[in-house]
Amino acid sequence: STWKDTINAYVGDIATFNVTIKNHDMIAYNLAIIDTMPTSFQYINGSSVFFWENKTFYKEPVYDETNNTYLWLEINKVNFDSNETGYFIPGDTISLHYNIIIKNSGTNTNKVSVNSSPCGSGCELLTGTDSATINATNPIPELSVEIIVPNDVFVGEFVEIHANVVGGNFPYLYRWDTNNDSIYNDENKSSIIKKWDTIGTYPISVRVTDNSSDNCTDSVDVNVTIEPLSVDAGGPYYANQNELIQFNGSAYGGIGNYTWFWDFNDGNVSTIQNPSQAFSQVKTYNIKLSVTDERNITINDTTFVIISKPDEDPPEIIIESPINALYYKNKAIFPFFTPFILGTVDINVTAEDDDSTINKIELYINDLLVHSTTSSIMSYNWDEQIFGKQTISIKAFDSNGNQQFIEKNVWKFF
């Protein structure tokens, strides 16, 4: 064989095998050529050509599907020239050229064997084998580039413009033309940041060169417009009667220097961005904010305010300990008609309010403040040595200024 032992190729490439048979010192007849082809190769029908001296002969192989082999049978010199005998004599050289297509990637070895048929006295059997390997990889796509621009580009906004490259050989060299002068001399980056201060259409081009010096270009027109005016009135808002509410308005887009107009739906209006307003009735108010930009374009947004009746209910106080029981060493031993305490005891109190939060709990013993907390749960270890009847008083305050007061008489010794 005159082929190379190993070559590199891409999937989809066509490879040509050149099988050369040279008869050195024997007489042979009816050559058979057998190609044991890997499944990653596919023979191209009609591609087989035999050469002898300056003569050609076309003969297709027989395909053995079970063994995936191709067989060229009964090859003799009569096939080339009817005036010849069928024998190949010493010194004769025959070549077979045929094509295959590479279907899959990987390392694939093609094996070809040659033998001859017996022809009686004077003929000898000719045999020979050779193989070749193709290392196939997936082809590198053709170098191409596409400029990616955001769908919306607005005046005064910084935007990223990206060159998306496919194929070719990395690394890439980027050259941008952002001045529409056909000169690619801007920074060598795959993405650039641009900002336009006026409405218009701005051409941008990029040229990419890969490591093999192949290059490609792409161009786009960037349409720069004014961002649409949008308005947000915030909310919803919640408050009690006559409680001052801070409203928060915002606007984006359009052309600046906005004018603001709030309609509070109670006969009052405001022309500042973030006004304060109180409402006297218990109801839901629909609020409208209108914003106008320099182009005299007005956009509205609505929100609502829910006004509730002020919380006038005081918190609920629960004394969890001491309860009506006999206490010894801080433990309730058995029920009693009143708390009767021998030694120390924990005073545990919980305050609750359905309409607001608890701001503070205060504990008094015999009208003397001994402990306070801003939590809704209080615990105090009463270890004072005292004898006789004592008074425990609890005050609880909620966030709306309401308060509750309860007291409890106990007997304590030691």
ZIRAZI-V406150 format. One record per residue. RES is the residue in one letter. PSI is psi in radians with two decimals (999 if undefined). OMEGA is omega as a letter, one per 20 degrees, with the letter a starting at -180 (* if undefined). NEAR is the number of other ideal C-beta (glycine too) atoms within 12 Angstrom. Layout:
res=RES psi=PSI omega=OMEGA near=NEAR
res=RES psi=PSI omega=OMEGA near=NEAR
This chain:
res=S psi=2.52 omega=r near=25
res=T psi=0.09 omega=a near=20
res=W psi=2.90 omega=r near=27
res=K psi=2.59 omega=a near=19
res=D psi=-0.64 omega=a near=14
res=T psi=2.35 omega=r near=16
res=I psi=2.83 omega=r near=22
res=N psi=2.49 omega=a near=18
res=A psi=3.04 omega=r near=30
res=Y psi=2.66 omega=r near=21
res=V psi=2.32 omega=a near=24
res=G psi=-0.25 omega=r near=20
res=D psi=2.73 omega=r near=26
res=I psi=2.19 omega=r near=21
res=A psi=2.47 omega=r near=35
res=T psi=2.16 omega=r near=27
res=F psi=2.27 omega=r near=37
res=N psi=1.82 omega=a near=24
res=V psi=2.05 omega=a near=37
res=T psi=2.19 omega=a near=23
res=I psi=2.10 omega=r near=33
res=K psi=2.23 omega=a near=23
res=N psi=2.00 omega=a near=27
res=H psi=-0.87 omega=a near=16
res=D psi=0.62 omega=r near=13
res=M psi=2.90 omega=r near=22
res=I psi=2.26 omega=a near=29
res=A psi=2.80 omega=a near=36
res=Y psi=2.53 omega=r near=31
res=N psi=1.28 omega=r near=26
res=L psi=2.57 omega=r near=43
res=A psi=2.24 omega=r near=31
res=I psi=2.20 omega=a near=39
res=I psi=2.12 omega=r near=30
res=D psi=1.97 omega=r near=37
res=T psi=1.73 omega=a near=26
res=M psi=2.33 omega=r near=36
res=P psi=2.69 omega=a near=28
res=T psi=-0.29 omega=r near=19
res=S psi=-0.18 omega=r near=26
res=F psi=2.58 omega=r near=34
res=Q psi=2.14 omega=r near=26
res=Y psi=2.45 omega=r near=34
res=I psi=1.97 omega=a near=24
res=N psi=2.45 omega=r near=15
res=G psi=0.17 omega=a near=12
res=S psi=-0.06 omega=a near=24
res=S psi=2.23 omega=r near=32
res=V psi=2.25 omega=r near=25
res=F psi=2.53 omega=r near=32
res=F psi=2.34 omega=r near=26
res=W psi=2.12 omega=a near=29
res=E psi=-2.10 omega=r near=16
res=N psi=0.40 omega=a near=8
res=K psi=2.64 omega=r near=20
res=T psi=2.71 omega=a near=18
res=F psi=2.33 omega=a near=28
res=Y psi=2.16 omega=r near=20
res=K psi=2.20 omega=r near=28
res=E psi=2.58 omega=r near=20
res=P psi=2.85 omega=r near=33
res=V psi=2.30 omega=a near=19
res=Y psi=2.21 omega=r near=19
res=D psi=1.74 omega=a near=16
res=E psi=-0.60 omega=a near=12
res=T psi=-0.77 omega=a near=7
res=N psi=0.02 omega=a near=16
res=N psi=0.85 omega=r near=23
res=T psi=2.66 omega=r near=26
res=Y psi=2.28 omega=a near=37
res=L psi=2.14 omega=r near=28
res=W psi=1.96 omega=a near=36
res=L psi=2.70 omega=r near=22
res=E psi=0.95 omega=r near=22
res=I psi=2.03 omega=r near=38
res=N psi=3.00 omega=a near=32
res=K psi=-0.34 omega=r near=29
res=V psi=-0.52 omega=r near=19
res=N psi=-0.54 omega=a near=27
res=F psi=-0.64 omega=a near=27
res=D psi=2.06 omega=a near=16
res=S psi=-0.28 omega=r near=12
res=N psi=-0.14 omega=a near=9
res=E psi=2.76 omega=r near=19
res=T psi=2.95 omega=a near=20
res=G psi=-0.08 omega=a near=25
res=Y psi=2.53 omega=r near=26
res=F psi=2.16 omega=a near=35
res=I psi=2.90 omega=r near=26
res=P psi=2.36 omega=a near=15
res=G psi=-0.30 omega=r near=15
res=D psi=2.49 omega=r near=32
res=T psi=2.27 omega=r near=20
res=I psi=2.47 omega=r near=37
res=S psi=2.48 omega=r near=30
res=L psi=2.19 omega=r near=38
res=H psi=2.31 omega=r near=27
res=Y psi=2.77 omega=a near=35
res=N psi=2.58 omega=r near=24
res=I psi=2.77 omega=r near=35
res=I psi=2.43 omega=a near=24
res=I psi=2.10 omega=a near=34
res=K psi=-0.57 omega=a near=25
res=N psi=2.75 omega=r near=21
res=S psi=2.80 omega=r near=19
res=G psi=-3.13 omega=r near=19
res=T psi=2.07 omega=a near=19
res=N psi=2.28 omega=a near=31
res=T psi=2.26 omega=r near=24
res=N psi=2.22 omega=a near=39
res=K psi=2.27 omega=r near=27
res=V psi=2.30 omega=r near=35
res=S psi=2.59 omega=r near=26
res=V psi=2.36 omega=r near=33
res=N psi=3.01 omega=a near=24
res=S psi=2.86 omega=r near=31
res=S psi=2.63 omega=r near=24
res=P psi=2.56 omega=a near=16
res=C psi=0.37 omega=r near=23
res=G psi=-2.81 omega=a near=10
res=S psi=2.48 omega=r near=7
res=G psi=-0.25 omega=r near=13
res=C psi=2.56 omega=r near=23
res=E psi=2.65 omega=r near=23
res=L psi=2.29 omega=r near=18
res=L psi=2.31 omega=r near=33
res=T psi=2.65 omega=r near=20
res=G psi=2.61 omega=a near=26
res=T psi=2.47 omega=r near=19
res=D psi=2.82 omega=a near=26
res=S psi=2.78 omega=r near=23
res=A psi=2.61 omega=a near=31
res=T psi=2.39 omega=r near=24
res=I psi=2.12 omega=r near=35
res=N psi=1.86 omega=a near=23
res=A psi=2.32 omega=r near=30
res=T psi=2.82 omega=r near=19
res=N psi=2.43 omega=a near=17
res=P psi=2.60 omega=r near=16
res=I psi=2.17 omega=a near=19
res=P psi=2.70 omega=r near=17
res=E psi=2.46 omega=a near=16
res=L psi=2.24 omega=r near=27
res=S psi=2.74 omega=a near=22
res=V psi=2.52 omega=r near=33
res=E psi=2.25 omega=r near=21
res=I psi=2.22 omega=r near=33
res=I psi=2.12 omega=a near=21
res=V psi=2.45 omega=r near=29
res=P psi=2.63 omega=a near=22
res=N psi=-0.67 omega=a near=10
res=D psi=2.17 omega=r near=16
res=V psi=2.16 omega=a near=28
res=F psi=2.68 omega=r near=27
res=V psi=2.34 omega=r near=25
res=G psi=0.06 omega=a near=21
res=E psi=2.35 omega=r near=21
res=F psi=2.23 omega=a near=16
res=V psi=2.60 omega=r near=26
res=E psi=2.25 omega=r near=19
res=I psi=2.18 omega=a near=35
res=H psi=2.45 omega=r near=24
res=A psi=1.98 omega=a near=38
res=N psi=1.96 omega=a near=21
res=V psi=2.41 omega=r near=33
res=V psi=2.43 omega=r near=18
res=G psi=-2.89 omega=a near=23
res=G psi=-2.95 omega=a near=24
res=N psi=2.09 omega=r near=19
res=F psi=2.60 omega=j near=17
res=P psi=2.88 omega=a near=14
res=Y psi=2.62 omega=r near=29
res=L psi=2.19 omega=a near=28
res=Y psi=2.37 omega=r near=32
res=R psi=2.20 omega=a near=27
res=W psi=2.54 omega=r near=36
res=D psi=1.80 omega=a near=27
res=T psi=0.07 omega=a near=27
res=N psi=0.05 omega=r near=15
res=N psi=0.70 omega=r near=18
res=D psi=0.17 omega=r near=13
res=S psi=0.32 omega=r near=15
res=I psi=2.03 omega=a near=13
res=Y psi=1.61 omega=a near=26
res=N psi=0.19 omega=r near=16
res=D psi=-3.13 omega=a near=23
res=E psi=2.59 omega=a near=19
res=N psi=1.38 omega=r near=19
res=K psi=2.64 omega=r near=18
res=S psi=-0.35 omega=r near=24
res=S psi=2.54 omega=r near=24
res=I psi=2.72 omega=r near=27
res=I psi=2.25 omega=a near=17
res=K psi=2.72 omega=r near=28
res=K psi=2.34 omega=r near=19
res=W psi=2.42 omega=a near=25
res=D psi=-0.07 omega=r near=14
res=T psi=2.73 omega=r near=14
res=I psi=2.50 omega=r near=18
res=G psi=-3.13 omega=r near=16
res=T psi=2.16 omega=a near=16
res=Y psi=2.03 omega=r near=27
res=P psi=2.45 omega=r near=24
res=I psi=2.38 omega=r near=34
res=S psi=2.69 omega=r near=31
res=V psi=2.49 omega=r near=39
res=R psi=2.27 omega=a near=29
res=V psi=2.29 omega=r near=36
res=T psi=2.29 omega=a near=25
res=D psi=-3.06 omega=a near=25
res=N psi=-0.21 omega=r near=17
res=S psi=0.18 omega=r near=18
res=S psi=0.19 omega=r near=13
res=D psi=2.60 omega=r near=23
res=N psi=2.79 omega=r near=25
res=C psi=2.84 omega=a near=30
res=T psi=2.82 omega=r near=25
res=D psi=2.64 omega=r near=30
res=S psi=2.54 omega=r near=24
res=V psi=2.77 omega=r near=28
res=D psi=2.12 omega=r near=16
res=V psi=2.05 omega=r near=32
res=N psi=1.99 omega=a near=21
res=V psi=2.15 omega=a near=26
res=T psi=3.10 omega=r near=23
res=I psi=2.31 omega=r near=26
res=E psi=2.31 omega=r near=24
res=P psi=2.49 omega=r near=18
res=L psi=2.27 omega=r near=28
res=S psi=2.59 omega=a near=21
res=V psi=2.48 omega=r near=31
res=D psi=2.10 omega=r near=22
res=A psi=0.00 omega=a near=34
res=G psi=-2.86 omega=r near=24
res=G psi=-3.00 omega=j near=27
res=P psi=2.84 omega=a near=19
res=Y psi=2.57 omega=a near=31
res=Y psi=2.41 omega=r near=16
res=A psi=2.94 omega=r near=30
res=N psi=2.94 omega=r near=26
res=Q psi=2.33 omega=r near=21
res=N psi=0.26 omega=r near=16
res=E psi=2.32 omega=a near=23
res=L psi=2.30 omega=r near=16
res=I psi=2.35 omega=r near=32
res=Q psi=2.00 omega=r near=19
res=F psi=2.54 omega=a near=36
res=N psi=1.93 omega=r near=23
res=G psi=2.57 omega=r near=34
res=S psi=2.69 omega=r near=22
res=A psi=2.56 omega=a near=33
res=Y psi=2.67 omega=r near=22
res=G psi=-2.84 omega=a near=26
res=G psi=-2.68 omega=r near=27
res=I psi=2.25 omega=a near=25
res=G psi=-2.88 omega=a near=18
res=N psi=1.04 omega=a near=13
res=Y psi=2.67 omega=r near=29
res=T psi=2.50 omega=a near=27
res=W psi=2.50 omega=r near=30
res=F psi=1.98 omega=r near=27
res=W psi=2.33 omega=r near=38
res=D psi=1.94 omega=a near=25
res=F psi=0.01 omega=r near=31
res=N psi=0.41 omega=r near=22
res=D psi=0.31 omega=a near=21
res=G psi=-0.12 omega=a near=11
res=N psi=2.57 omega=r near=21
res=V psi=2.93 omega=r near=19
res=S psi=2.59 omega=r near=25
res=T psi=0.37 omega=r near=18
res=I psi=2.85 omega=a near=18
res=Q psi=-0.78 omega=a near=23
res=N psi=1.37 omega=a near=20
res=P psi=2.94 omega=r near=26
res=S psi=2.50 omega=a near=19
res=Q psi=2.47 omega=r near=28
res=A psi=2.68 omega=a near=22
res=F psi=2.46 omega=a near=31
res=S psi=-0.32 omega=a near=19
res=Q psi=2.58 omega=r near=20
res=V psi=1.76 omega=a near=17
res=K psi=-3.14 omega=r near=17
res=T psi=2.20 omega=a near=20
res=Y psi=2.27 omega=r near=31
res=N psi=2.16 omega=a near=23
res=I psi=2.44 omega=r near=35
res=K psi=2.32 omega=r near=27
res=L psi=2.23 omega=r near=39
res=S psi=2.27 omega=r near=26
res=V psi=2.33 omega=r near=34
res=T psi=2.32 omega=r near=23
res=D psi=-3.02 omega=a near=25
res=E psi=-0.37 omega=r near=16
res=R psi=0.08 omega=a near=19
res=N psi=0.46 omega=r near=14
res=I psi=2.25 omega=a near=22
res=T psi=2.31 omega=r near=21
res=I psi=2.43 omega=a near=30
res=N psi=2.68 omega=r near=24
res=D psi=2.60 omega=a near=29
res=T psi=2.69 omega=r near=23
res=T psi=-3.02 omega=r near=29
res=F psi=2.78 omega=r near=25
res=V psi=2.27 omega=r near=36
res=I psi=2.03 omega=a near=23
res=I psi=2.22 omega=a near=29
res=S psi=2.82 omega=r near=22
res=K psi=2.42 omega=a near=18
res=P psi=2.55 omega=r near=20
res=D psi=2.07 omega=r near=21
res=E psi=0.06 omega=a near=17
res=D psi=2.28 omega=a near=19
res=P psi=2.84 omega=r near=25
res=P psi=2.82 omega=r near=35
res=E psi=2.33 omega=a near=24
res=I psi=2.29 omega=r near=32
res=I psi=2.03 omega=r near=23
res=I psi=1.90 omega=a near=31
res=E psi=-0.44 omega=r near=20
res=S psi=2.52 omega=j near=28
res=P psi=2.61 omega=r near=37
res=I psi=-3.13 omega=r near=27
res=N psi=1.63 omega=a near=20
res=A psi=2.87 omega=r near=23
res=L psi=2.15 omega=a near=25
res=Y psi=2.37 omega=r near=31
res=Y psi=2.18 omega=a near=20
res=K psi=0.81 omega=r near=15
res=N psi=0.40 omega=r near=22
res=K psi=2.41 omega=r near=18
res=A psi=2.04 omega=a near=22
res=I psi=-0.86 omega=r near=19
res=F psi=2.77 omega=a near=13
res=P psi=2.61 omega=r near=14
res=F psi=2.83 omega=a near=19
res=F psi=-0.23 omega=r near=13
res=T psi=2.74 omega=r near=20
res=P psi=2.14 omega=r near=31
res=F psi=1.94 omega=a near=28
res=I psi=2.21 omega=r near=41
res=L psi=1.90 omega=a near=25
res=G psi=-2.67 omega=a near=23
res=T psi=2.82 omega=r near=23
res=V psi=2.58 omega=r near=38
res=D psi=2.26 omega=r near=26
res=I psi=1.97 omega=a near=37
res=N psi=2.21 omega=a near=26
res=V psi=2.45 omega=r near=39
res=T psi=2.38 omega=r near=23
res=A psi=2.42 omega=a near=39
res=E psi=2.59 omega=r near=21
res=D psi=2.10 omega=a near=29
res=D psi=-0.39 omega=a near=15
res=D psi=-0.22 omega=a near=21
res=S psi=-2.94 omega=a near=25
res=T psi=2.79 omega=r near=20
res=I psi=2.20 omega=r near=34
res=N psi=-0.63 omega=a near=24
res=K psi=2.58 omega=r near=28
res=I psi=2.35 omega=r near=39
res=E psi=2.45 omega=r near=32
res=L psi=2.21 omega=r near=35
res=Y psi=2.45 omega=r near=25
res=I psi=2.04 omega=a near=28
res=N psi=0.81 omega=r near=20
res=D psi=0.18 omega=r near=15
res=L psi=2.16 omega=r near=15
res=L psi=2.09 omega=a near=16
res=V psi=-0.32 omega=a near=23
res=H psi=2.58 omega=r near=26
res=S psi=2.74 omega=r near=21
res=T psi=2.65 omega=r near=25
res=T psi=0.07 omega=r near=17
res=S psi=2.90 omega=r near=17
res=S psi=-0.02 omega=r near=25
res=I psi=2.32 omega=r near=19
res=M psi=2.45 omega=r near=31
res=S psi=2.30 omega=a near=21
res=Y psi=2.25 omega=r near=29
res=N psi=1.95 omega=a near=18
res=W psi=1.76 omega=a near=31
res=D psi=0.26 omega=a near=18
res=E psi=2.32 omega=r near=23
res=Q psi=1.96 omega=a near=14
res=I psi=2.73 omega=a near=24
res=F psi=2.30 omega=r near=12
res=G psi=-2.84 omega=a near=15
res=K psi=2.30 omega=a near=18
res=Q psi=2.79 omega=r near=30
res=T psi=2.13 omega=r near=21
res=I psi=2.23 omega=r near=40
res=S psi=2.43 omega=a near=28
res=I psi=2.32 omega=r near=37
res=K psi=2.34 omega=r near=30
res=A psi=2.43 omega=a near=38
res=F psi=2.35 omega=r near=27
res=D psi=3.08 omega=a near=30
res=S psi=-0.20 omega=r near=21
res=N psi=0.18 omega=r near=24
res=G psi=0.03 omega=r near=19
res=N psi=2.59 omega=r near=26
res=Q psi=2.72 omega=r near=26
res=Q psi=2.57 omega=a near=28
res=F psi=2.25 omega=r near=22
res=I psi=2.76 omega=r near=24
res=E psi=2.77 omega=a near=21
res=K psi=2.33 omega=r near=29
res=N psi=2.40 omega=r near=22
res=V psi=2.83 omega=r near=34
res=W psi=2.27 omega=a near=26
res=K psi=2.36 omega=r near=32
res=F psi=2.31 omega=a near=21
res=F psi=999 omega=* near=20
